[in-house]
Structures are given as structure tokens and as C-alpha cells.
Amino acid sequence: MIDLSIIIVSYNARTDLEHCLESLAAAPAAASHETIVVDNASSDGSVEAARDAGVHLIEAGGNIGFARANNLGIRASTGINLLLLNSDTIVPAGAIDALLSELAHDNSVAVVGPRLVDSTGRPELSFGPMIGPINEIRQQWRAARNVTTLTASRNYPDWVSGACLLVRRADAEAVGLLDERFFMYTEDVDFCASIRGRGRRILFTPDVEVVHLRGRSRASAPAAAERAYRRSQIAFYEKHHPGWVPLLKAYLTVRGRG
């Protein structure tokens, strides 16, 4: 087996995908690796861009969602480790090998996430506590504070962002991969929760940075993105906090988001 499989899910994001693949090709990881693009029936030439880049392309045949598409790529891959990577990321030289080094350093760690920054170097809060009624409010409050300070320290959170998430294949397979009931959003939090449930640890490291041009899909179709988030939020609460579901649905209805 090779050291790493990089899985990228693409949906109508050709320009971002091209830049992401260019960054991977410009400074390839020293570890043996493969890159797999799973395309969710894009209509903007993303398929052609992936073919031109010479990566392993899987055409899903429809917009099957983020979790299911990632699973499709994982099942077709051969790497000992898996890097789930958004198409709207730019990976600097050395970043992937540094993440792999973090994973190899501590056998108790199953997942590693880097510090995610935008094109200007401003960090995002890409980790946090398990989603719940109180923690969602707390996370919003934390995100409104000094994110630069919050993301400066190495820590072991409940989850790291699926925009760039390195996981051991053995751990991913032990929990049955990503839960496909989550079409888009919260699948990374749920995935990390399943892995932690087996006594494994999640690591956030500020020593590795990856550029994340976040919000592009939401900006292009904000109403659809909002609906997808709410469906995933409800599905998450149904799985992890079923007693809160009626209250959540009532709240969303009152706010016009039900």
C-alpha cells in the first residue's frame, strides 16, 4: 500500500479545483501518494480539469453529497492514511508531509487537522467541542473573539474541519467511514465523534497551515447551502441529541428556517 490517498470532492468548482490540484503538483508530498477526485456531476468543466491534471477521477453520476462522495473515493483508494481535502484549498509545500509526521509521532492520535487560513493569512476557527445546544452558542462566541489567539496553540479538540482532515485508514474503516445521512455539513464533527468513541484522539496543530478559500459554494447558492446545513443539523441532533430535536425544529420554524 502507498502512504497516503488524497480524496477531493468536487462540485461545480472548476477554478478552485484547478488551483488545488496545481498546488499539490507544484510541491508534491515526499510520501508515496495518490490523488483521487470524486466529481458530483459538475457542469462547469471540473471533470475535464481533473482529467487534464492526470489524477484518478471518479464520476459519481449525480450530486450524491459530500460524505457519500468521500466514501466513494476512500473505497477506491489504497493509502494507509487518508487526507480529506476540499477543492477550495491551496496546500503549501511540505504541509502534507508535516501532517503525516504529526500522525506518525503519536499512535493514540487518529486524526490531524492543520491551521486553516484564508488568502490573506487570517485564520478560521476550524476545530471545537462536540456540537450541542450549549456548545453551538459557545463556538459562535469563540469565533467572534480573537481567532488568531485561539488557533495559535496545539490542542486535542473534539473535532477538526473536514476541509483538510488527515486520518488513519484503520480508524476510518473501524467506524464505517463517514455517515452518509449528512449530505453536507457536520459530517466531519460526526466522523470525529465516532473515532473518539473508540478511545482515539483528534489533534489540531498550528504548526501546519493550509489555505482555505471558504464560503465559495455558500456564496454561489446561499439558499441551497442554508437548507443543506439545516438538514444536516437536524440529522445530527437526531443521532446525538434526540431529546432536543423538537425544540430545535420549533426554533427553526419560528426563525423561518424550518
Contacts in CASP RR format, 6 or more apart in sequence:
PFRMAT RR
TARGET T0000
AUTHOR 0000-0000-0000
METHOD contacts of the structure
MODEL  1
MIDLSIIIVSYNARTDLEHCLESLAAAPAAASHETIVVDNASSDGSVEAA
RDAGVHLIEAGGNIGFARANNLGIRASTGINLLLLNSDTIVPAGAIDALL
SELAHDNSVAVVGPRLVDSTGRPELSFGPMIGPINEIRQQWRAARNVTTL
TASRNYPDWVSGACLLVRRADAEAVGLLDERFFMYTEDVDFCASIRGRGR
RILFTPDVEVVHLRGRSRASAPAAAERAYRRSQIAFYEKHHPGWVPLLKA
YLTVRGRG
1 78 0 8 1.000
1 79 0 8 1.000
1 80 0 8 1.000
2 31 0 8 1.000
2 32 0 8 1.000
2 33 0 8 1.000
2 34 0 8 1.000
2 78 0 8 1.000
2 79 0 8 1.000
2 80 0 8 1.000
3 31 0 8 1.000
3 32 0 8 1.000
3 33 0 8 1.000
3 79 0 8 1.000
3 80 0 8 1.000
3 81 0 8 1.000
3 100 0 8 1.000
4 29 0 8 1.000
4 31 0 8 1.000
4 32 0 8 1.000
4 33 0 8 1.000
4 34 0 8 1.000
4 79 0 8 1.000
4 80 0 8 1.000
4 81 0 8 1.000
4 82 0 8 1.000
4 83 0 8 1.000
4 96 0 8 1.000
4 100 0 8 1.000
5 33 0 8 1.000
5 34 0 8 1.000
5 35 0 8 1.000
5 36 0 8 1.000
5 73 0 8 1.000
5 74 0 8 1.000
5 77 0 8 1.000
5 78 0 8 1.000
5 79 0 8 1.000
5 81 0 8 1.000
5 82 0 8 1.000
5 83 0 8 1.000
5 169 0 8 1.000
6 24 0 8 1.000
6 33 0 8 1.000
6 34 0 8 1.000
6 35 0 8 1.000
6 36 0 8 1.000
6 83 0 8 1.000
6 85 0 8 1.000
6 96 0 8 1.000
7 36 0 8 1.000
7 38 0 8 1.000
7 70 0 8 1.000
7 73 0 8 1.000
7 74 0 8 1.000
7 77 0 8 1.000
7 82 0 8 1.000
7 83 0 8 1.000
7 84 0 8 1.000
7 85 0 8 1.000
8 17 0 8 1.000
8 20 0 8 1.000
8 21 0 8 1.000
8 35 0 8 1.000
8 36 0 8 1.000
8 37 0 8 1.000
8 38 0 8 1.000
8 85 0 8 1.000
8 86 0 8 1.000
8 87 0 8 1.000
9 37 0 8 1.000
9 38 0 8 1.000
9 40 0 8 1.000
9 65 0 8 1.000
9 66 0 8 1.000
9 69 0 8 1.000
9 70 0 8 1.000
9 86 0 8 1.000
9 87 0 8 1.000
10 17 0 8 1.000
10 37 0 8 1.000
10 38 0 8 1.000
10 39 0 8 1.000
10 40 0 8 1.000
10 42 0 8 1.000
10 46 0 8 1.000
10 50 0 8 1.000
10 87 0 8 1.000
11 39 0 8 1.000
11 40 0 8 1.000
11 41 0 8 1.000
11 42 0 8 1.000
11 46 0 8 1.000
11 63 0 8 1.000
11 65 0 8 1.000
11 217 0 8 1.000
12 42 0 8 1.000
12 43 0 8 1.000
12 44 0 8 1.000
12 46 0 8 1.000
12 217 0 8 1.000
12 220 0 8 1.000
13 42 0 8 1.000
13 44 0 8 1.000
13 46 0 8 1.000
13 87 0 8 1.000
13 88 0 8 1.000
13 216 0 8 1.000
13 217 0 8 1.000
14 42 0 8 1.000
14 44 0 8 1.000
14 45 0 8 1.000
14 46 0 8 1.000
14 49 0 8 1.000
16 87 0 8 1.000
16 88 0 8 1.000
16 213 0 8 1.000
16 216 0 8 1.000
17 37 0 8 1.000
17 46 0 8 1.000
17 49 0 8 1.000
17 50 0 8 1.000
17 87 0 8 1.000
18 49 0 8 1.000
18 53 0 8 1.000
19 90 0 8 1.000
20 85 0 8 1.000
20 86 0 8 1.000
20 87 0 8 1.000
20 88 0 8 1.000
20 89 0 8 1.000
20 90 0 8 1.000
20 91 0 8 1.000
21 35 0 8 1.000
21 37 0 8 1.000
21 49 0 8 1.000
21 50 0 8 1.000
21 53 0 8 1.000
21 55 0 8 1.000
22 53 0 8 1.000
23 89 0 8 1.000
23 90 0 8 1.000
23 91 0 8 1.000
23 92 0 8 1.000
24 35 0 8 1.000
24 91 0 8 1.000
25 53 0 8 1.000
26 93 0 8 1.000
27 91 0 8 1.000
27 92 0 8 1.000
27 93 0 8 1.000
27 94 0 8 1.000
29 94 0 8 1.000
29 96 0 8 1.000
29 97 0 8 1.000
29 100 0 8 1.000
30 94 0 8 1.000
30 97 0 8 1.000
31 96 0 8 1.000
31 97 0 8 1.000
31 100 0 8 1.000
33 79 0 8 1.000
33 96 0 8 1.000
34 56 0 8 1.000
34 77 0 8 1.000
34 78 0 8 1.000
34 79 0 8 1.000
35 55 0 8 1.000
35 56 0 8 1.000
36 55 0 8 1.000
36 56 0 8 1.000
36 57 0 8 1.000
36 58 0 8 1.000
36 73 0 8 1.000
36 76 0 8 1.000
36 77 0 8 1.000
37 46 0 8 1.000
37 50 0 8 1.000
37 53 0 8 1.000
37 55 0 8 1.000
37 56 0 8 1.000
37 57 0 8 1.000
37 58 0 8 1.000
38 58 0 8 1.000
38 60 0 8 1.000
38 69 0 8 1.000
38 70 0 8 1.000
38 72 0 8 1.000
38 73 0 8 1.000
39 46 0 8 1.000
39 47 0 8 1.000
39 50 0 8 1.000
39 57 0 8 1.000
39 58 0 8 1.000
39 59 0 8 1.000
39 60 0 8 1.000
40 60 0 8 1.000
40 61 0 8 1.000
40 62 0 8 1.000
40 63 0 8 1.000
40 64 0 8 1.000
40 65 0 8 1.000
40 69 0 8 1.000
41 59 0 8 1.000
41 60 0 8 1.000
41 61 0 8 1.000
41 62 0 8 1.000
41 63 0 8 1.000
47 57 0 8 1.000
47 59 0 8 1.000
50 57 0 8 1.000
51 57 0 8 1.000
56 76 0 8 1.000
58 72 0 8 1.000
58 73 0 8 1.000
58 76 0 8 1.000
60 68 0 8 1.000
60 69 0 8 1.000
60 72 0 8 1.000
64 72 0 8 1.000
65 183 0 8 1.000
65 184 0 8 1.000
66 182 0 8 1.000
66 183 0 8 1.000
66 184 0 8 1.000
66 185 0 8 1.000
66 187 0 8 1.000
67 178 0 8 1.000
67 179 0 8 1.000
67 180 0 8 1.000
67 181 0 8 1.000
67 182 0 8 1.000
67 183 0 8 1.000
67 184 0 8 1.000
67 187 0 8 1.000
68 178 0 8 1.000
68 180 0 8 1.000
68 183 0 8 1.000
70 84 0 8 1.000
70 177 0 8 1.000
70 178 0 8 1.000
70 187 0 8 1.000
71 177 0 8 1.000
71 178 0 8 1.000
71 180 0 8 1.000
74 82 0 8 1.000
74 169 0 8 1.000
74 172 0 8 1.000
74 177 0 8 1.000
75 177 0 8 1.000
79 169 0 8 1.000
80 168 0 8 1.000
80 169 0 8 1.000
81 100 0 8 1.000
81 103 0 8 1.000
81 166 0 8 1.000
81 167 0 8 1.000
81 168 0 8 1.000
81 169 0 8 1.000
82 166 0 8 1.000
82 167 0 8 1.000
82 168 0 8 1.000
82 169 0 8 1.000
82 172 0 8 1.000
83 96 0 8 1.000
83 99 0 8 1.000
83 164 0 8 1.000
83 165 0 8 1.000
83 166 0 8 1.000
84 162 0 8 1.000
84 164 0 8 1.000
84 165 0 8 1.000
84 166 0 8 1.000
84 167 0 8 1.000
84 188 0 8 1.000
85 91 0 8 1.000
85 163 0 8 1.000
85 164 0 8 1.000
86 162 0 8 1.000
86 163 0 8 1.000
86 164 0 8 1.000
86 212 0 8 1.000
88 163 0 8 1.000
88 212 0 8 1.000
88 213 0 8 1.000
88 214 0 8 1.000
88 215 0 8 1.000
88 216 0 8 1.000
88 217 0 8 1.000
89 116 0 8 1.000
89 163 0 8 1.000
89 164 0 8 1.000
89 210 0 8 1.000
89 211 0 8 1.000
89 212 0 8 1.000
89 213 0 8 1.000
90 210 0 8 1.000
90 211 0 8 1.000
90 213 0 8 1.000
91 164 0 8 1.000
91 210 0 8 1.000
91 211 0 8 1.000
92 209 0 8 1.000
92 210 0 8 1.000
92 211 0 8 1.000
95 114 0 8 1.000
95 208 0 8 1.000
95 209 0 8 1.000
95 210 0 8 1.000
98 207 0 8 1.000
98 208 0 8 1.000
99 112 0 8 1.000
99 113 0 8 1.000
99 114 0 8 1.000
99 166 0 8 1.000
99 205 0 8 1.000
99 208 0 8 1.000
100 166 0 8 1.000
102 109 0 8 1.000
102 112 0 8 1.000
102 166 0 8 1.000
102 203 0 8 1.000
102 205 0 8 1.000
102 207 0 8 1.000
102 208 0 8 1.000
103 109 0 8 1.000
103 112 0 8 1.000
103 166 0 8 1.000
103 168 0 8 1.000
106 201 0 8 1.000
106 203 0 8 1.000
108 200 0 8 1.000
108 201 0 8 1.000
109 200 0 8 1.000
109 201 0 8 1.000
109 202 0 8 1.000
109 203 0 8 1.000
110 167 0 8 1.000
110 168 0 8 1.000
110 171 0 8 1.000
110 195 0 8 1.000
110 200 0 8 1.000
110 201 0 8 1.000
110 202 0 8 1.000
111 160 0 8 1.000
111 165 0 8 1.000
111 166 0 8 1.000
111 167 0 8 1.000
111 168 0 8 1.000
111 171 0 8 1.000
111 192 0 8 1.000
111 195 0 8 1.000
111 200 0 8 1.000
111 201 0 8 1.000
111 202 0 8 1.000
111 203 0 8 1.000
112 160 0 8 1.000
112 165 0 8 1.000
112 166 0 8 1.000
112 167 0 8 1.000
112 202 0 8 1.000
112 203 0 8 1.000
112 204 0 8 1.000
112 205 0 8 1.000
113 126 0 8 1.000
113 127 0 8 1.000
113 160 0 8 1.000
113 161 0 8 1.000
113 164 0 8 1.000
113 165 0 8 1.000
113 166 0 8 1.000
113 203 0 8 1.000
113 204 0 8 1.000
113 205 0 8 1.000
113 208 0 8 1.000
114 164 0 8 1.000
114 204 0 8 1.000
114 205 0 8 1.000
114 206 0 8 1.000
114 208 0 8 1.000
114 209 0 8 1.000
114 210 0 8 1.000
115 123 0 8 1.000
115 126 0 8 1.000
115 151 0 8 1.000
115 204 0 8 1.000
115 205 0 8 1.000
115 206 0 8 1.000
115 207 0 8 1.000
115 208 0 8 1.000
115 209 0 8 1.000
115 210 0 8 1.000
116 123 0 8 1.000
116 124 0 8 1.000
116 126 0 8 1.000
116 161 0 8 1.000
116 163 0 8 1.000
116 164 0 8 1.000
116 209 0 8 1.000
116 210 0 8 1.000
116 211 0 8 1.000
116 212 0 8 1.000
116 214 0 8 1.000
117 123 0 8 1.000
117 124 0 8 1.000
117 209 0 8 1.000
117 210 0 8 1.000
117 211 0 8 1.000
117 212 0 8 1.000
118 124 0 8 1.000
118 211 0 8 1.000
118 212 0 8 1.000
118 213 0 8 1.000
118 214 0 8 1.000
119 211 0 8 1.000
119 213 0 8 1.000
121 209 0 8 1.000
121 211 0 8 1.000
122 147 0 8 1.000
122 148 0 8 1.000
123 147 0 8 1.000
123 148 0 8 1.000
123 151 0 8 1.000
124 147 0 8 1.000
124 151 0 8 1.000
124 161 0 8 1.000
124 212 0 8 1.000
124 214 0 8 1.000
125 139 0 8 1.000
125 142 0 8 1.000
125 143 0 8 1.000
125 147 0 8 1.000
125 150 0 8 1.000
125 151 0 8 1.000
126 151 0 8 1.000
126 160 0 8 1.000
126 161 0 8 1.000
126 163 0 8 1.000
126 204 0 8 1.000
126 212 0 8 1.000
127 155 0 8 1.000
127 157 0 8 1.000
127 159 0 8 1.000
127 160 0 8 1.000
127 161 0 8 1.000
127 202 0 8 1.000
127 204 0 8 1.000
128 135 0 8 1.000
128 139 0 8 1.000
128 142 0 8 1.000
128 157 0 8 1.000
128 158 0 8 1.000
128 159 0 8 1.000
128 160 0 8 1.000
129 135 0 8 1.000
129 138 0 8 1.000
129 139 0 8 1.000
129 157 0 8 1.000
129 158 0 8 1.000
130 158 0 8 1.000
130 159 0 8 1.000
130 189 0 8 1.000
130 193 0 8 1.000
130 240 0 8 1.000
131 186 0 8 1.000
131 189 0 8 1.000
131 236 0 8 1.000
131 240 0 8 1.000
132 237 0 8 1.000
132 240 0 8 1.000
132 241 0 8 1.000
132 244 0 8 1.000
133 241 0 8 1.000
133 244 0 8 1.000
142 150 0 8 1.000
151 204 0 8 1.000
151 206 0 8 1.000
152 206 0 8 1.000
153 206 0 8 1.000
154 203 0 8 1.000
154 204 0 8 1.000
154 205 0 8 1.000
154 206 0 8 1.000
154 207 0 8 1.000
155 203 0 8 1.000
155 204 0 8 1.000
156 201 0 8 1.000
156 202 0 8 1.000
156 203 0 8 1.000
156 204 0 8 1.000
157 202 0 8 1.000
157 204 0 8 1.000
158 189 0 8 1.000
158 192 0 8 1.000
158 193 0 8 1.000
158 196 0 8 1.000
158 202 0 8 1.000
159 188 0 8 1.000
159 189 0 8 1.000
159 191 0 8 1.000
159 192 0 8 1.000
159 193 0 8 1.000
159 202 0 8 1.000
160 188 0 8 1.000
160 192 0 8 1.000
160 202 0 8 1.000
160 203 0 8 1.000
160 204 0 8 1.000
161 188 0 8 1.000
161 212 0 8 1.000
162 187 0 8 1.000
162 188 0 8 1.000
162 191 0 8 1.000
163 210 0 8 1.000
163 212 0 8 1.000
163 214 0 8 1.000
164 210 0 8 1.000
164 212 0 8 1.000
165 188 0 8 1.000
165 191 0 8 1.000
167 191 0 8 1.000
167 195 0 8 1.000
171 195 0 8 1.000
171 198 0 8 1.000
171 200 0 8 1.000
172 191 0 8 1.000
172 195 0 8 1.000
174 195 0 8 1.000
174 198 0 8 1.000
175 191 0 8 1.000
175 194 0 8 1.000
175 195 0 8 1.000
175 198 0 8 1.000
176 194 0 8 1.000
178 187 0 8 1.000
178 190 0 8 1.000
178 191 0 8 1.000
179 187 0 8 1.000
179 190 0 8 1.000
179 191 0 8 1.000
179 194 0 8 1.000
179 239 0 8 1.000
181 235 0 8 1.000
181 239 0 8 1.000
182 190 0 8 1.000
182 232 0 8 1.000
182 235 0 8 1.000
182 236 0 8 1.000
183 228 0 8 1.000
183 231 0 8 1.000
183 232 0 8 1.000
184 225 0 8 1.000
184 228 0 8 1.000
184 229 0 8 1.000
184 232 0 8 1.000
185 228 0 8 1.000
185 229 0 8 1.000
185 232 0 8 1.000
185 233 0 8 1.000
186 229 0 8 1.000
186 232 0 8 1.000
186 233 0 8 1.000
186 235 0 8 1.000
186 236 0 8 1.000
187 232 0 8 1.000
189 236 0 8 1.000
190 236 0 8 1.000
190 239 0 8 1.000
190 240 0 8 1.000
192 202 0 8 1.000
193 240 0 8 1.000
195 202 0 8 1.000
196 202 0 8 1.000
217 225 0 8 1.000
218 225 0 8 1.000
218 226 0 8 1.000
226 257 0 8 1.000
230 252 0 8 1.000
230 257 0 8 1.000
230 258 0 8 1.000
233 248 0 8 1.000
234 245 0 8 1.000
234 248 0 8 1.000
234 249 0 8 1.000
234 252 0 8 1.000
237 243 0 8 1.000
237 244 0 8 1.000
237 245 0 8 1.000
237 248 0 8 1.000
238 245 0 8 1.000
249 258 0 8 1.000
252 258 0 8 1.000
END
